[in-house]
């Protein structure tokens, strides 16, 4: 079977029985033998079992769990080709679904491995791991090549937790301190004194067992308090790259930072705007954001917890710039309607899913022109990509 191109999930595309077939571990121009894993009325899911002709960009995956683990998708290609693939993917999606056709600038990552400050693992019968990408079969792991060194050091000692079934999220910071967020139905207790000294926060079933349910992390020269249930970018270096893009392109009087989390993007623009307003539904995140403004000596930022529409009615302010960094699902209809009512001169949309980004841009383009698109390889070795789009009002 001849592979024609890659889809938006990094799978090779070919045709079998006249149906489109998505092939894992296959690259364009390769001649492969496949095994059908799943049949559907309109497509097949398959895996390459033998590669007769290799793409020149193919590499040997460094991870021993790569074939079974669903954590990474692109360890079998080199970094240059990965950057090219992600730029092409975003470009094609935006052109096809949002009719946006313009040059894109790609920001490369400073390192391909050990970049994530957060991973989430399943636990079954005492084994920690990721689910296989196409099943709910656990791939047990002892290390993860895209996780920080501090996280990997802990994985070597994970048996000390004595958890049989459940899940765990492990977060690390710039000091190599760790936060453990555990969910389990096991009847258990954790001996905090036996944990490694760099474990500074432990949350078990939403109950904090340690003094604090947060730790501090750093992006550029900013320090951020991050609570266990607050969003924080998983790649600090690339988050710093986003800061630089925002500072070079956004300025004005009033900035509205929607989905503001712990205040990262708004605080990075402290010198570019007279006033910064952040809104977020997660109360702990807003508590963090207010504290982060204080510890970073930012006096022109205000933060509000709650429903965006209600908060904005109470504020009764006008905004010349709005920054949105929504979840993977993108903006809901209410938020898009709100943006168009606010009618700022500039919108900056930070997205982790080009498909939902394209869907939303198609609507926003009725009132806005796309000025700049940056693709950031926030998640090396996976098909995921961060995109930053700046729009100006027509």
C-alpha positions, 0 to 999 in steps of 0.5 A: 500500500502506498502512503499519500500523506499524513492526516491531522493526527499524524497517521498515514493515509492510503486507500483499501477497498476504495475506502480511506484508511488511516495507518499508524506508523506510516509516512508519505511515499512509503510502501507498507503492508498493513493490518486492519485494526478497525472497520467502519462504514466510511473508513478503516483504521490500520497499522503498518506491519512492514515497511518496504520503502522508507521515507528519508525522514523516518527515525528509530523511536527512542522510547521502548514503549512507543509501539504500545503507548498512546502518549506519543505519536511522532517519535518515528520522524525527525524534528525537522520533518515534524515542524514541517508537518505541523506547519502544513497541517495547520495551514491546510486546516485553516485554508479548508475550514476557515478559508484562511490562506496566508504565510505561517511562522513556525516557532521551534522547540528548544528540546525534543525530550523531557519538556513536559511539566505535567503527565497524567497516568492510569493505575491498574493492579499497581501498574502505572501507565498510558492507555494504548491510543486505540484501546483501553489496554494499559501500557505500563511504564517506568519512565516517559521521555517527554516528561521532566527529569523530576517526574521520571525520577519519581516514577522509579519510586512510585511503588512507595505510594502503594496504590492498586487502582486509580489515576495520578497526575504528576506536576513538576516546576522549575525547582524540580519540586513535585505535586501529586494529584491522586484519584482512587477508590482504594482504601489507603493512606499515604505516609508523607514522611516516606515520600521523596523530599521534593514532593511538596504537595499531595492531593488525594481525592480532592483533599490536600494531605500536605500544608499546601495544595499549590507550588510555584513555577516560572516562565521567563522572569515571572513566578506563578503560584499554581494550584492543583486544579489550575491550568498551566502551560505544560512547556515552560519554554514555549510559554515564554515564546508566546509571551514574546509574541504577545509583547511584540504585537499587542498594546493598548488601554484595556486588555481582557484576558478570557480563560485567564487561568493563573494570569500568565498571558495577561501578566506578561503584558503588564507593560503593554496595557494601562489596565488588565482584566482577567476572567476565569471560572476556576476559583482557585485559579483566580486566587492564584492570579491575584496573588501572582499579580502581587508577587510580580509587582503588577499593579494594573491587573484585576481578576474575577471568578465566575461567568464571563457574561455576568462579570462583564456586565458588572464591569461595564468596561470597553476593551481594545484587545481581547486574549482568549486561550480556550480549552481544546473544545474551542470557544462556545457560541455564547463566547463568540457572540460576546466577543463580537459584541465587545468588538475589540480592535484586536483579538489574540486567539491561542489554540491547542486544536487547529480544527476548533480554531478553524471553526471559530475563525470562520465566524470571527472572520466576518468582522475581523481580518487575520493579521498573523499566524504563529505555529508553536511546537509546544508538544514535540513527538505528538501530533498536537500543536499550539497556534497563535492567531492575531485578528484585527477588526475590519 
